[in-house]
Structure formats: structure tokens, C-alpha cells
């Protein structure tokens, strides 16, 4: 089965951004998009053409 995506730890290793900063960014994105979880935030961002 192919990799489903990157984990927060993968993001931290790839970017050298501290985990608490990654967590804050993900939480802020969910709050701004009025999403209950990260999957919903991604879906809403895609529908709003914020990401493609």
C-alpha cells in the first residue's frame, strides 16, 4: 500500500520546523476554515481554491 501522506514528524524532519510550530499552524488552519479536523480543513481549502 502506498504511503498515505506525511506525518507531523515527517514535516518536522523535512523542514527543521519545531513540532509545536507545525501543530499551531495546523490548528490555525482548521480554526480559520471552521473545520473539525485536518481532513475537513483540506477539503474546505480545496473547495475554496486555496490549495489545488
C-alpha positions in Angstrom: 0.0 0.0 0.0 1.4 3.4 -0.9 2.3 6.0 1.7 -0.9 7.9 2.7 1.0 11.2 3.3 3.4 12.8 5.6 3.0 12.8 9.4 3.8 15.8 11.5 7.1 14.2 12.5 7.9 13.8 8.7 7.2 17.5 8.2 9.4 18.4 11.2 12.3 16.2 9.8 12.0 17.5 6.3 11.8 21.2 7.2 13.5 21.6 10.6 10.4 23.4 11.8 9.7 22.6 15.5 6.7 20.3 16.1 4.9 22.8 18.3 5.0 25.3 15.4 3.6 22.7 12.9 0.9 21.9 15.4 0.0 25.6 15.8 -0.1 26.1 12.0 -2.4 23.1 11.5 -4.7 24.2 14.4 -4.8 27.8 13.0 -5.7 26.5 9.5 -8.5 24.3 11.0 -9.9 27.2 13.0 -9.8 29.7 10.1 -11.6 27.2 7.8 -14.1 26.3 10.6 -13.1 22.6 10.3 -13.4 20.0 12.9 -10.4 18.1 11.8 -7.5 18.3 9.3 -9.2 16.3 6.6 -12.1 18.6 6.6 -9.8 21.6 6.5 -8.0 20.2 3.5 -11.4 19.6 1.8 -12.6 23.1 2.5 -9.4 24.7 1.4 -9.6 22.7 -1.9 -13.2 23.8 -2.5 -12.2 27.4 -1.9 -9.3 27.1 -4.3 -6.8 27.9 -1.6 -5.0 24.7 -2.5 -5.2 22.5 -5.6 
